[in-house]
Amino acid sequence: MSAPTKRKIFGTDGVRGVANVEPVTAETALKLGRAAAHVFTQLNPREHPEGLRPKIVIGKDTRLSGYMLENALVAGITSLGVDVLVIGPLPSPGVAYITRSLRADAGIVLSASHNSYEDNGIKFFRHDGYKLDDTVERQIEQLVFSGEIDSVRPIAGKIGRATRIDDALGRYVEFAKASFPKRLSLEKLRIAVDLANGAGYKSTPCILRELGADLTVAHNEPNGININGQCGSTYPEEIQRLVRQSGAQVGIANDGDADRVLLCDDQGEIVDGDEILAIAAVDLLSRGELAEQTLVATIMSNFGLEKALAAHGGKVVRTKVGDRYVIEEMVRRNLNLGGEQSGHIIFRDFTTTGDGIISALQILRIMQETGKPLGELKKCLTKYPQAQRNLRVKEKPPIEELPAVSKLVSAAENELNGNGRVLLRYSGTEPKIRLLIEGRDAVRIGIQADRIAEEIERAIGLHQEAGEQEKGLGQQKTD
């Protein structure tokens, strides 16, 4: 008899999928709440005085399904005798900060990041504000499926209670503002902001206004179903339109949970995560403040980063795709700057996770200190052309079991002859396969990408809505 298939609900960034469809259901959320409450109280090294219960923070973005999942999690956590601090809509990095600020045992965020409103997700922060590693996620998964803690049922006064925290937004606003030097201000700077109708709809404009910026604000009226709807960092055309329309000097676009950012210069040109990383790294190198003269990026970031940093005495180390892997490498090597092309940027001198507004503030600081516009600053990075194809697939067989696809990938690599690369992988959060080819000849790599995409379609088939082949230099959706 074959061994049973190991059940898995965690992807590359927590649990994610269509809300009210497994695993993103109220039933599974309740079990996750119970399992997380058990695991975090065991993990947290702090002792709880007699009569004081452990506590977990829960925040969310603006999706309609957040109410359903929030209540299920609260029920699960309190049923294990753990208290819940409910903070409502707040950026994911805000939840990480509030978890630390309130000395909670863990933080939970309900969000599917850049995905459309019908999706949702559940992701976790440790008591110190960092994301979970694979080992802890496996412990939670094992408890969800094993029934091991089904008999753990505190009664009477030992059941947990839920409390709403009303000052979380204000706490986070002050925390983010503290990352911007007090000697500087944003006065006389006109900024356009696209808030994606997401979790940063209050905090981001509040922070920028309190620092003196003149704002043009759009997509800041969430209704539960308009999050990421043709707006935000995954639709850069919108922030480009806003900048041109308003005459802004800078544009800032968040995603649904505001942990990533894309910028736009005064000419309406997008400044992506790689360019943000290059600007920040070169600045830190010039001041001798880039730890170990090293930037952390993923395998998806442009190869031009290596040349940009090398010109200033720095270097790049790469990780798997996912900001959690970037952060793990930063912590392991005690580095202070890392991120992804998609706009997840971690300034570890200020925070423990990707934070859209803190990242934007660091670039605004560099603009103010140097007197240079964003369009000039981004010239420190000369990019290799990239061809990307994101294809929605019906199934995910191992890529090595697709010989015709593998043959075309090898042929493309041979043709690049060391002056580029080919990356092909499945998404960890969506039914997609992602292809990236990088090389010196944009036309040639586009032809190679089309050939490989066509062979993928023949080999495993695509969903009907799969016309969304993101070509050229379109923004990468990370997972």
C-alpha positions in Angstrom: 0.0 0.0 0.0 1.4 3.4 -1.0 2.0 6.0 1.7 -0.7 8.6 2.2 -0.1 11.9 0.5 1.1 14.5 2.9 -1.4 17.3 3.2 -0.2 20.8 2.8 -1.9 24.2 3.1 1.0 26.7 3.4 2.4 28.2 0.2 5.3 30.6 -0.2 3.5 33.3 1.8 1.1 31.7 4.2 -2.2 30.1 3.3 -3.8 31.6 0.2 -6.7 30.8 -2.2 -10.2 31.6 -3.1 -12.1 32.7 0.0 -14.7 30.2 1.2 -13.0 27.4 -0.7 -10.5 25.1 1.0 -8.1 25.9 2.5 -9.3 29.5 2.9 -12.6 28.6 4.7 -14.0 29.4 8.1 -13.6 25.8 9.2 -9.9 25.6 8.3 -9.3 29.1 9.7 -10.7 28.0 13.0 -8.4 25.0 13.1 -5.5 27.2 12.1 -6.3 29.5 14.9 -6.3 26.6 17.4 -3.1 25.2 16.0 -1.3 28.6 15.9 -2.4 29.4 19.5 -0.9 26.1 20.6 2.4 26.4 18.7 3.1 30.1 19.4 2.6 29.7 23.2 5.1 26.9 23.1 7.6 28.9 20.9 7.5 32.2 22.7 10.4 32.3 25.2 8.8 34.8 27.4 7.1 33.6 30.6 3.5 34.7 31.3 2.9 35.7 34.9 0.1 33.8 36.7 -3.3 35.0 35.5 -2.0 36.6 32.3 -2.8 34.7 29.1 -0.7 34.6 25.9 -2.1 36.9 23.2 -2.2 37.0 19.4 -2.7 40.1 17.2 -5.1 39.8 14.2 -5.1 42.4 11.4 -6.4 42.4 7.8 -6.7 44.2 4.5 -10.0 45.4 3.1 -11.5 42.2 1.5 -15.1 41.3 2.2 -14.1 37.8 3.3 -11.9 39.2 6.0 -14.8 39.4 8.4 -15.6 35.7 8.0 -12.0 34.6 8.5 -11.3 37.0 11.3 -14.2 35.7 13.4 -13.2 32.1 12.7 -9.7 32.7 13.8 -10.8 34.5 16.9 -13.0 31.5 17.8 -10.2 29.1 17.3 -7.6 31.1 19.2 -9.8 31.9 22.2 -10.9 28.2 22.4 -7.3 27.4 23.3 -7.2 29.9 26.2 -5.3 32.6 24.3 -6.4 36.2 24.0 -6.9 38.0 20.7 -6.1 41.7 20.0 -8.1 42.7 17.0 -6.8 45.7 15.1 -8.8 45.8 11.9 -7.5 47.0 8.5 -3.8 47.8 8.6 -0.8 47.1 6.3 0.9 43.8 6.9 4.1 45.5 8.1 1.8 47.4 10.5 0.6 44.1 12.0 4.2 43.0 12.4 5.0 46.2 14.2 1.9 46.2 16.5 2.7 42.5 17.4 6.1 43.7 18.7 4.7 46.9 20.2 2.0 45.1 22.2 4.4 42.3 23.2 2.1 39.7 21.7 3.1 36.1 21.1 2.3 36.3 17.4 0.6 38.3 14.7 -1.8 37.1 12.0 -2.6 39.0 8.8 -5.7 38.2 6.6 -4.7 39.2 3.1 -4.0 37.8 -0.4 -1.7 40.7 -1.2 -1.9 41.6 -4.9 -4.6 39.0 -5.7 -8.1 40.1 -6.6 -10.8 40.5 -3.9 -12.3 37.0 -4.2 -9.0 35.5 -2.9 -7.8 35.8 0.7 -5.0 34.4 2.8 -3.7 33.9 6.3 -0.1 34.6 7.1 1.7 34.7 10.4 4.4 36.7 12.2 6.4 35.6 15.2 6.5 37.6 18.4 9.5 39.5 17.1 7.7 40.6 13.8 9.5 38.2 11.5 7.7 35.7 9.2 7.6 32.0 10.1 10.1 29.6 8.8 9.2 26.3 7.1 9.6 24.3 10.3 7.1 26.2 12.3 4.6 26.2 9.4 4.9 22.4 9.2 4.2 22.2 13.0 1.0 24.2 12.5 0.0 22.1 9.5 0.5 18.9 11.4 -1.7 20.0 14.2 -4.5 21.1 11.8 -4.7 17.7 10.2 -3.7 15.3 13.1 -6.4 16.1 15.6 -3.6 16.0 18.3 -5.0 19.1 20.1 -8.7 18.3 19.7 -9.0 17.5 23.4 -7.3 20.7 24.6 -10.5 22.5 25.8 -10.0 25.2 28.5 -13.2 25.9 30.3 -14.8 28.6 32.4 -12.4 31.5 33.1 -9.5 29.9 31.2 -11.2 30.6 27.8 -9.5 33.5 25.9 -11.1 36.8 25.2 -11.0 39.2 22.2 -10.3 42.9 22.6 -10.4 45.5 19.9 -7.3 47.8 19.8 -8.3 51.3 18.7 -4.9 53.0 18.5 -3.1 50.6 16.2 -3.3 53.0 13.2 -1.8 55.9 15.2 1.0 53.7 16.6 1.9 52.5 13.1 1.8 56.0 11.6 4.3 57.2 14.2 6.5 54.1 13.7 6.7 54.7 10.0 7.4 58.4 10.3 10.3 57.7 12.6 12.2 56.1 9.6 12.4 59.5 8.0 14.9 62.0 9.4 13.5 64.7 11.6 15.8 67.3 10.0 14.0 66.8 6.6 10.5 67.3 5.4 8.4 66.6 2.3 7.2 70.2 2.0 7.0 71.5 -1.6 7.0 67.9 -2.9 4.0 66.9 -4.9 3.2 63.2 -4.6 0.6 61.1 -6.3 -0.6 58.0 -4.4 -2.5 54.9 -5.5 -3.6 53.0 -2.5 -5.2 50.0 -4.3 -8.3 50.3 -2.1 -6.3 48.2 0.3 -4.9 48.1 3.8 -2.9 51.3 3.5 -5.8 53.5 2.5 -5.6 55.5 5.8 -2.0 55.1 6.9 -0.1 56.0 3.8 -1.7 59.4 3.1 -1.7 60.2 6.8 2.1 59.5 7.0 2.9 61.5 3.9 0.7 64.5 4.9 2.2 64.7 8.4 5.6 64.9 6.8 4.4 67.9 4.7 3.8 66.4 1.3 1.2 67.8 -1.2 -0.8 64.8 -2.1 -3.0 63.6 -4.9 -4.7 60.5 -3.6 -6.6 57.9 -5.6 -8.2 54.5 -4.8 -8.6 55.1 -1.1 -12.3 54.1 -0.8 -12.4 50.4 -0.2 -15.8 48.7 -0.4 -14.7 45.1 0.2 -14.6 44.1 -3.5 -12.5 46.9 -5.2 -9.1 46.0 -3.7 -6.5 45.8 -6.4 -9.2 46.4 -9.0 -7.4 47.9 -12.0 -5.2 49.9 -9.5 -2.3 49.5 -7.2 1.2 48.2 -7.8 0.1 45.4 -10.1 -1.5 48.0 -12.5 1.3 50.5 -12.9 -0.5 52.2 -15.7 -2.7 53.9 -13.1 0.0 55.5 -11.1 1.6 56.7 -14.4 -1.7 58.3 -15.4 -2.0 59.9 -12.0 1.5 61.4 -12.1 1.0 62.8 -15.5 -2.5 64.2 -14.7 -1.4 65.8 -11.4 2.0 67.0 -12.4 3.5 65.1 -9.4 7.2 64.8 -8.9 6.8 61.3 -7.6 4.2 58.6 -7.7 3.7 55.9 -5.0 1.6 52.7 -5.7 0.8 50.2 -2.9 -0.5 46.6 -3.3 -3.5 45.3 -1.3 -1.7 44.8 2.0 0.8 47.7 1.4 3.9 45.6 2.0 5.2 46.4 -1.4 5.6 49.6 -3.4 6.3 50.8 -7.0 7.4 54.3 -7.7 6.9 56.5 -10.7 9.2 59.4 -11.7 8.0 62.8 -12.8 8.2 61.7 -16.5 5.6 59.0 -15.8 8.2 56.2 -15.9 7.9 53.3 -13.5 10.7 52.7 -10.9 10.4 49.0 -9.9 11.8 47.1 -7.0 15.2 46.4 -8.6 15.7 50.1 -9.2 14.6 51.0 -5.7 17.1 48.4 -4.4 19.8 49.9 -6.6 19.2 53.5 -5.5 19.1 52.5 -1.8 22.1 50.2 -2.0 24.3 52.8 -3.8 23.2 55.4 -1.2 24.1 53.1 1.7 27.4 52.1 0.1 28.3 55.8 -0.3 27.8 56.3 3.4 29.5 53.1 4.4 26.2 51.8 5.9 25.4 48.8 3.7 26.2 45.8 6.0 29.0 43.7 4.5 28.6 45.8 1.4 26.0 43.2 0.4 22.5 43.4 -1.0 20.1 40.5 -0.9 17.8 39.9 -4.0 16.0 36.9 -5.4 16.8 34.9 -8.6 14.1 37.0 -10.4 15.9 40.3 -9.9 17.7 41.8 -12.9 21.3 40.9 -13.4 22.1 44.6 -13.8 22.1 44.8 -10.0 25.4 43.0 -9.8 27.1 45.6 -12.1 25.4 48.5 -10.4 26.7 47.5 -7.0 30.1 46.4 -8.2 30.7 49.9 -9.6 30.4 51.1 -6.0 32.2 48.3 -4.2 29.2 46.2 -3.4 27.9 42.8 -4.2 24.6 40.9 -4.5 23.5 37.5 -3.0 20.4 35.8 -4.3 17.7 33.7 -2.8 14.6 31.7 -3.9 11.6 33.8 -4.8 9.6 35.1 -1.8 10.4 37.9 0.6 10.5 35.5 3.5 13.6 33.9 1.9 15.1 37.3 1.4 14.5 38.1 5.1 15.9 34.7 6.3 19.1 35.4 4.4 19.3 38.9 5.8 18.9 37.6 9.3 21.3 34.8 8.9 24.0 37.1 7.6 23.0 40.2 9.6 22.4 42.3 6.5 20.3 45.4 6.3 18.9 45.7 2.8 17.1 43.2 0.5 14.1 42.8 -1.6 12.3 41.8 -4.8 11.7 43.2 -8.2 8.0 43.3 -7.4 8.5 46.0 -4.7 8.9 44.0 -1.5 11.8 45.9 0.0 13.1 45.2 3.5 15.0 48.0 5.2 16.0 46.0 8.2 17.4 49.1 10.0 13.8 50.1 10.5 11.5 47.1 10.2 11.3 43.3 10.1 9.4 42.8 6.8 8.6 44.4 3.5 6.9 47.8 4.1 5.7 49.9 1.2 5.6 53.3 2.9 8.9 52.9 4.8 10.5 51.9 1.5 9.1 55.0 -0.3 10.3 57.2 2.5 13.9 56.0 2.1 13.9 56.9 -1.5 12.2 60.3 -0.8 14.9 60.9 1.8 17.6 60.3 -0.9 15.9 62.6 -3.3 15.7 65.4 -0.6 19.4 64.9 0.5 20.8 64.7 -3.0 18.5 67.2 -4.7 18.2 64.8 -7.6 14.8 63.8 -9.2 13.9 60.1 -9.1 14.4 59.7 -12.8 18.1 60.7 -12.4 18.6 58.5 -9.4 17.3 55.4 -11.1 20.1 55.7 -13.8 22.4 53.9 -11.4 20.9 50.6 -12.7 21.2 49.6 -16.3 18.9 46.7 -16.8 19.3 43.6 -18.9 16.2 43.1 -21.1 13.7 40.6 -19.6 10.9 38.6 -21.2 8.3 37.3 -18.7 5.4 35.0 -19.3 2.9 34.1 -16.5 0.6 31.3 -17.7 -2.5 30.1 -15.8 -2.2 26.3 -16.0 -4.7 23.4 -15.3 -2.2 21.3 -13.4 1.4 21.4 -12.1 3.4 18.3 -13.2 7.1 18.4 -12.4 8.9 20.5 -15.0 11.5 17.8 -15.5 8.6 15.5 -16.7 8.0 17.8 -19.6 10.8 16.8 -22.0 9.8 19.1 -24.9 9.7 22.1 -22.6 13.0 21.2 -21.0 14.6 20.8 -24.4 13.5 24.3 -25.4 14.8 25.7 -22.1 18.2 24.1 -22.6 18.3 25.4 -26.2 17.6 28.9 -25.0 20.3 28.7 -22.3 22.8 27.5 -24.9 22.0 30.3 -27.2 22.4 32.9 -24.4 25.9 31.4 -23.9 26.4 32.8 -20.4 25.1 36.3 -21.3 21.7 35.7 -19.7 19.5 33.1 -18.1 16.2 31.2 -18.2 14.1 30.6 -15.1 10.9 28.5 -15.2 8.9 27.7 -12.0 5.4 27.2 -10.7 3.8 29.9 -8.6 3.5 29.0 -4.9 0.2 30.9 -4.5 -1.6 30.7 -7.8 -2.3 28.0 -10.5 0.4 29.6 -12.7 3.8 28.8 -14.3 6.2 31.7 -14.5 8.9 32.0 -17.2 11.7 34.6 -17.2 14.3 34.9 -19.8 17.0 37.6 -19.5 19.6 38.5 -22.1 21.1 41.3 -24.2 18.8 41.0 -27.2 15.2 41.9 -26.2 13.8 40.7 -29.5 15.6 37.3 -29.4 14.6 36.5 -25.8 11.0 37.5 -26.6 11.0 34.8 -29.4 12.5 32.3 -27.1 9.9 33.0 -24.4 7.0 32.6 -26.9 8.3 29.3 -28.1 8.6 27.9 -24.6 5.1 29.3 -23.6 3.6 27.6 -26.6 5.2 24.3 -25.8 3.9 24.6 -22.2 0.4 25.1 -23.5 0.8 21.9 -25.7 2.2 19.9 -22.8 -0.2 20.7 -19.9 -2.9 23.1 -21.2 -3.9 26.5 -20.0 -7.0 27.8 -18.4 -9.3 29.7 -20.8 -8.5 33.0 -19.1 -4.9 32.4 -19.7 -4.5 35.1 -22.3 -2.7 37.0 -19.5 0.8 36.4 -20.8 2.7 39.2 -19.2 5.3 40.2 -21.8 8.3 42.4 -22.0 9.1 44.4 -18.8 5.7 44.0 -17.2 5.7 44.0 -13.4 6.5 40.7 -11.8 3.9 39.3 -9.4 5.8 37.5 -6.7 4.7 34.7 -4.6 
